[in-house]
């Protein structure tokens, strides 16, 4: 019985990660569309960027206990969001963003993430 509980817990975690990944891809695509100086070259680049953002979000949250986001997470969350958006270009080919676009993008990302359900 306890073993099935662990399996159920793992599948819920996997489901929440997949939901977060899909939501991140949607939010990232919308953000890139509305942010001048922020380019994502293809759908696969968008998907890979969402994976990298999800992993970086997880690492920052785990190591520093800081939620990434422009709204509701304070100035530290906003600064981290800018850094993560900017740093992603070093991991994903076809993703480019300037510092100014990262600042604007973090604001747009925060607003869109607040509107779209699934980002907890």
C-alpha angles and dihedrals in degrees: 000000000000090000092058089050090057091049091050091049091051093050091050089052092048090048092051091048091050091047090050091048094051092045091048091052091051093046092045092050092050091046093050091048093054099037119085111221093027115108133178110183102204147000091262090052088052092051093046090046090052090051092050092046091049092050093046090047090052093048094048091046092048099043101035101019090231122140112221114231144104097229125057096000101081132231094310091056090048093050091048090049090053091049094048093048090049096043093052090074089068091059102039127056113219093031115106131168136164124222091254091049089049090055093048090040092053089054093048091043090053094049094046092044089053091053099044114073120231100055105111 
